[in-house]
Amino acid sequence: MVTLAEPAISDHLGRIDLDGYTIVEGAIEPELVVGLRTAIRRLERELHVEPKGTSAEGHATRRMYNLLAKDAAFQAMPLHESVLPIVERVLDRGCLLSGMTAIDIGPGEHEQPMHGDDIVMSRHLQRPHAPMMVTSMWALDEFTAENGGTRFVPGSHLFARTPDEPGALDDVEVRALEMAAGSVMIFHGSLWHGGGANTTPDVWRCGVNVQYCPGFVRQQQNPYLGIPHDVAATFSDRLLELLGYRLYKGIMGHVDGASPGEVVFGARMAETAYRDSEQRGTAPMTGDLDR
């Protein structure tokens, strides 16, 4: 496992700024890789997961969402010390877990349409813009050009247009992501990318996208309804923070002045809007608030 510290974090941030992505090689412990892959394949059988048959989700790809509700093994992923420190620096420590998706690409799958993960936000913002999503793509199998390794366009997070515009893909460099099991690609949500075609006769390519967004952005996968509260109660405080059970900047997300975590879990996650952030000296400037 890679233990990230300066200057390694700064190096990864520099690559994301310039190219829109970075790869942390050997980021994940081999035993965790095996455990996660085993859990995904077991759940695919138990839940009878079949391809969803859409252009985005694939016709020969098994996808599973809302992983934290399905097995305790996945709790290690959003908090992993080889990944989260980079994400926190691209966004901030108040970032949220936007979603977790297992993507198992099977033989015969076609290329996924090129897209940015922040496509919903990019339609409302002038590109290029600050990251509205950061994706960490975990390789639980080896990624190759033949088995569906993700296609991506380096530097496209800085482009002024989106990949679905006419002629946008003409004359751009498209690469195939190749990395060993246990490596993680971390990329800006505006980076153009798409799952690759799996041209092998019998090789499946398993990976997991762990996505984050700023604390003021709506999460892609709803954890408050998707994860039963008795399951969420077993999570660490930091994981609950990533799910949005605390307030962002001491203000956003409150329920009659209380944090969502206090409403659900009581004193364990107690936080009062405005007051606690002011006592910590972290309140936004007065001019940022409605008066």
C-alpha positions as CSV (number, residue, x, y, z in Angstrom):
1,M,0.0,0.0,0.0
2,V,1.2,3.5,-0.8
3,T,1.2,5.8,2.3
4,L,0.8,9.3,0.9
5,A,2.6,12.3,2.3
6,E,4.2,15.4,0.9
7,P,5.7,15.8,-1.6
8,A,3.8,12.8,-3.2
9,I,0.4,14.4,-2.7
10,S,1.6,17.6,-4.3
11,D,3.0,15.6,-7.3
12,H,-0.4,13.9,-7.8
13,L,-2.2,17.3,-7.5
14,G,0.1,18.8,-10.1
15,R,-0.7,15.9,-12.5
16,I,-4.4,16.4,-12.0
17,D,-4.1,20.1,-12.6
18,L,-2.2,19.6,-15.8
19,D,-3.6,16.3,-17.3
20,G,-6.9,15.9,-15.4
21,Y,-5.8,12.6,-13.8
22,T,-3.2,10.8,-11.9
23,I,-2.5,7.1,-11.2
24,V,-1.5,5.9,-7.7
25,E,0.2,2.6,-8.5
26,G,0.1,-0.2,-5.9
27,A,-2.3,2.0,-3.8
28,I,-4.4,-0.8,-2.4
29,E,-3.3,-3.8,-0.2
30,P,-3.4,-7.1,-2.2
31,E,-5.7,-8.7,0.5
32,L,-8.2,-5.8,0.2
33,V,-8.2,-6.1,-3.6
34,V,-9.0,-9.8,-3.3
35,G,-11.6,-9.3,-0.6
36,L,-13.4,-6.6,-2.6
37,R,-13.4,-8.5,-5.8
38,T,-14.7,-11.6,-4.0
39,A,-17.4,-9.6,-2.4
40,I,-18.5,-8.1,-5.7
41,R,-18.6,-11.4,-7.5
42,R,-20.5,-13.0,-4.6
43,L,-23.1,-10.2,-4.6
44,E,-23.5,-10.4,-8.3
45,R,-24.6,-14.0,-7.9
46,E,-26.7,-13.5,-4.8
47,L,-28.5,-10.4,-6.2
48,H,-28.8,-11.8,-9.7
49,V,-27.1,-8.8,-11.2
50,E,-27.5,-8.6,-14.9
51,P,-26.5,-5.9,-17.5
52,K,-28.9,-3.0,-17.5
53,G,-28.9,-2.6,-21.2
54,T,-28.4,1.1,-21.6
55,S,-25.6,2.9,-23.5
56,A,-24.2,4.4,-20.4
57,E,-24.5,1.2,-18.2
58,G,-23.6,-1.3,-20.9
59,H,-25.1,-4.4,-22.5
60,A,-22.5,-6.9,-21.2
61,T,-21.5,-5.1,-18.0
62,R,-22.7,-5.9,-14.4
63,R,-23.1,-2.8,-12.4
64,M,-24.0,-2.4,-8.7
65,Y,-24.7,0.8,-6.9
66,N,-25.0,1.8,-3.2
67,L,-22.3,-0.6,-2.2
68,L,-22.1,0.5,1.5
69,A,-25.5,-0.9,2.0
70,K,-24.5,-4.3,0.6
71,D,-21.4,-5.4,2.5
72,A,-19.1,-4.1,5.2
73,A,-16.1,-4.8,3.1
74,F,-16.7,-1.6,1.1
75,Q,-16.4,0.7,4.1
76,A,-12.6,0.7,3.7
77,M,-12.8,2.3,0.2
78,P,-14.0,5.9,0.7
79,L,-11.6,6.5,3.6
80,H,-8.5,4.8,2.1
81,E,-5.4,6.8,3.0
82,S,-3.9,6.3,-0.5
83,V,-6.8,8.1,-2.1
84,L,-8.8,10.3,0.3
85,P,-5.9,12.8,1.1
86,I,-5.6,13.6,-2.6
87,V,-9.4,14.0,-3.0
88,E,-9.5,16.3,0.1
89,R,-6.9,18.5,-1.5
90,V,-8.7,18.8,-4.8
91,L,-12.0,19.5,-3.1
92,D,-11.8,20.2,0.6
93,R,-12.2,18.2,3.8
94,G,-15.9,18.9,3.7
95,C,-16.3,16.9,0.5
96,L,-19.0,14.2,0.2
97,L,-19.1,10.7,-1.0
98,S,-21.2,11.1,-4.2
99,G,-21.5,7.4,-5.0
100,M,-19.8,4.0,-5.2
101,T,-20.4,1.8,-8.3
102,A,-18.9,-1.7,-9.0
103,I,-18.4,-2.0,-12.8
104,D,-17.7,-5.5,-14.1
105,I,-17.1,-5.3,-17.8
106,G,-17.7,-8.6,-19.6
107,P,-16.5,-10.0,-23.0
108,G,-18.3,-8.5,-26.0
109,E,-19.0,-5.1,-24.3
110,H,-18.8,-2.1,-26.6
111,E,-17.3,1.2,-25.9
112,Q,-19.2,3.5,-23.5
113,P,-20.0,6.9,-24.9
114,M,-17.3,9.5,-23.9
115,H,-18.4,11.7,-21.1
116,G,-17.4,13.7,-18.0
117,D,-18.7,12.6,-14.6
118,D,-19.8,16.1,-13.8
119,I,-21.8,16.4,-17.0
120,V,-24.9,17.5,-15.1
121,M,-23.1,20.4,-13.6
122,S,-21.1,21.3,-16.7
123,R,-24.3,22.0,-18.5
124,H,-24.9,24.9,-16.1
125,L,-21.3,26.2,-15.7
126,Q,-18.8,27.7,-18.1
127,R,-16.0,25.3,-18.8
128,P,-13.4,24.9,-17.7
129,H,-14.5,25.2,-14.1
130,A,-13.5,24.1,-10.6
131,P,-14.0,20.4,-9.9
132,M,-17.6,19.5,-9.1
133,M,-16.7,15.8,-8.9
134,V,-13.6,13.8,-8.3
135,T,-13.6,10.1,-9.3
136,S,-11.3,7.4,-8.0
137,M,-11.3,4.4,-10.2
138,W,-10.1,1.3,-8.4
139,A,-8.7,-1.6,-10.4
140,L,-9.6,-4.9,-8.8
141,D,-8.5,-6.7,-11.9
142,E,-5.8,-5.7,-14.3
143,F,-7.0,-3.0,-16.7
144,T,-5.9,-3.5,-20.3
145,A,-6.8,-2.1,-23.7
146,E,-8.4,-5.5,-24.6
147,N,-10.5,-6.1,-21.5
148,G,-12.3,-2.8,-21.3
149,G,-9.7,-0.5,-19.8
150,T,-11.2,3.0,-19.6
151,R,-10.6,5.3,-22.6
152,F,-9.8,8.9,-21.7
153,V,-8.6,12.2,-23.2
154,P,-5.7,13.7,-21.2
155,G,-6.2,17.4,-20.5
156,S,-9.8,17.4,-21.5
157,H,-10.8,18.8,-18.1
158,L,-9.5,22.1,-19.5
159,F,-11.6,22.0,-22.7
160,A,-14.3,24.6,-23.2
161,R,-16.8,22.1,-24.6
162,T,-18.2,18.7,-23.7
163,P,-17.5,15.5,-25.7
164,D,-21.1,15.1,-26.9
165,E,-20.9,18.3,-29.0
166,P,-20.5,17.8,-32.8
167,G,-16.9,17.2,-33.8
168,A,-15.7,17.4,-30.2
169,L,-13.9,14.0,-30.6
170,D,-12.1,14.9,-33.8
171,D,-8.4,15.1,-33.6
172,V,-8.1,14.5,-29.8
173,E,-5.8,12.0,-28.2
174,V,-7.7,9.0,-26.8
175,R,-5.7,6.7,-24.5
176,A,-6.6,3.3,-23.0
177,L,-6.1,3.1,-19.3
178,E,-3.8,0.2,-18.4
179,M,-2.9,-0.4,-14.8
180,A,-2.3,-3.3,-12.5
181,A,-4.9,-4.6,-10.0
182,G,-4.5,-2.5,-6.8
183,S,-3.8,0.7,-8.6
184,V,-6.2,3.7,-8.6
185,M,-6.8,6.4,-11.2
186,I,-8.0,9.7,-9.6
187,F,-9.4,12.2,-12.0
188,H,-11.2,15.6,-12.3
189,G,-14.9,15.2,-13.0
190,S,-14.6,17.1,-16.3
191,L,-12.1,14.7,-17.8
192,W,-13.5,13.0,-20.9
193,H,-13.6,9.2,-20.5
194,G,-15.6,6.1,-21.1
195,G,-15.5,2.4,-20.5
196,G,-13.6,0.6,-23.1
197,A,-14.7,-2.3,-25.4
198,N,-13.9,-5.8,-24.0
199,T,-12.6,-7.7,-27.0
200,T,-11.4,-10.7,-25.0
201,P,-13.2,-14.1,-25.3
202,D,-13.5,-14.8,-21.6
203,V,-11.9,-12.1,-19.4
204,W,-14.0,-9.9,-17.1
205,R,-12.6,-6.5,-15.9
206,C,-13.8,-5.6,-12.4
207,G,-13.4,-2.1,-11.0
208,V,-15.1,0.3,-8.6
209,N,-15.7,4.0,-9.0
210,V,-15.6,5.9,-5.7
211,Q,-16.8,9.4,-6.5
212,Y,-16.7,12.5,-4.4
213,C,-18.3,16.0,-4.7
214,P,-18.0,19.3,-2.9
215,G,-20.1,19.6,0.2
216,F,-22.5,21.9,-1.4
217,V,-23.3,19.6,-4.4
218,R,-26.1,17.0,-4.4
219,Q,-24.8,13.5,-4.3
220,Q,-25.3,11.2,-7.3
221,Q,-26.4,8.2,-5.1
222,N,-28.7,9.1,-2.2
223,P,-27.2,7.6,1.0
224,Y,-29.9,8.8,3.4
225,L,-32.6,6.6,1.8
226,G,-30.3,4.0,0.2
227,I,-28.4,3.0,3.4
228,P,-30.6,1.8,6.3
229,H,-29.9,3.8,9.5
230,D,-29.0,0.7,11.5
231,V,-26.3,-0.1,8.9
232,A,-25.1,3.5,8.8
233,A,-24.8,3.4,12.6
234,T,-21.9,0.9,12.2
235,F,-19.9,3.4,10.1
236,S,-17.0,5.5,11.5
237,D,-17.7,9.1,12.2
238,R,-15.5,10.1,9.3
239,L,-17.5,7.9,6.9
240,L,-20.7,9.4,8.2
241,E,-19.2,12.9,7.6
242,L,-18.5,11.9,4.0
243,L,-22.1,10.8,3.6
244,G,-23.3,14.2,4.7
245,Y,-24.4,13.6,8.3
246,R,-22.5,16.7,9.4
247,L,-23.0,20.2,8.2
248,Y,-21.0,21.7,5.4
249,K,-19.1,24.8,6.6
250,G,-21.3,24.7,9.7
251,I,-24.4,25.7,7.8
252,M,-25.5,23.7,4.8
253,G,-27.7,20.7,5.3
254,H,-29.2,21.4,8.7
255,V,-32.6,20.3,10.0
256,D,-34.1,23.0,12.1
257,G,-30.6,24.0,13.1
258,A,-29.3,20.5,13.8
259,S,-27.0,18.3,11.8
260,P,-28.7,15.4,10.0
261,G,-26.4,13.2,12.1
262,E,-27.9,14.5,15.3
263,V,-31.4,13.9,14.0
264,V,-30.6,10.3,13.2
265,F,-27.9,9.3,15.7
266,G,-28.3,11.7,18.6
267,A,-25.4,13.1,20.6
268,R,-22.8,11.1,18.6
269,M,-23.1,13.5,15.6
270,A,-24.5,16.5,17.4
271,E,-23.8,19.9,15.7
272,T,-25.8,23.1,15.7
273,A,-25.8,25.3,12.6
274,Y,-23.9,28.7,12.9
275,R,-23.2,28.4,16.6
276,D,-20.7,25.6,16.6
277,S,-18.8,26.8,13.5
278,E,-18.6,30.3,15.1
279,Q,-17.2,28.8,18.3
280,R,-14.6,27.0,16.3
281,G,-13.7,30.1,14.4
282,T,-14.6,28.5,11.1
283,A,-17.9,30.3,10.2
284,P,-18.1,31.9,6.7
285,M,-17.8,35.6,6.4
286,T,-21.0,37.4,7.5
287,G,-21.4,38.8,4.0
288,D,-21.8,35.3,2.7
289,L,-25.0,34.8,4.7
290,D,-28.6,35.9,4.1
291,R,-29.5,38.7,6.6
